[in-house]
Amino acid sequence: MSYYEEYKQRRQDGVWHFLNRLIYVLFVFIGITAIICLFLPRLRQQKEMAARQEDLKRQVVEQAALLNLHTRQEDWLKDPDYVATLARDKIDVMKPGETILRFDSQPSTGPK
């Protein structure tokens, strides 16, 4: 084999070697891209579910506070003194011989 034929053979082997490596790199790139495309929706769904979970936890805390308030109000309504005070304040119920005085909390708009 002559020097030129050896050079030509090595050059062809080098091109094929380069193309083989390029194909391997492309396969790896396509594989990584496929894996990312498969798991990206799952990650997005997981983030949405975590946000929903936090929202539900906040709602549970709010509802527990509301339940606590209603429970206290129910206990207050069992107390006759509180009911009497509430009736006097809200619907102007008064005992015989009692006078109710109300003061406006808004200043008058008349001349000074």
Protein Blocks (a to p, Z undefined) as FASTA:
>chain_A
ZZklmmmmmmmmmmmmmmmmmmmmmmmmmmmmmmmmmmmmmmmmmmmmmmmmmmmmmmmm
mmmmmmmmmmmmmmmmmpmklmmmmmmmmnopacehiacddddfbdcfbdZZ
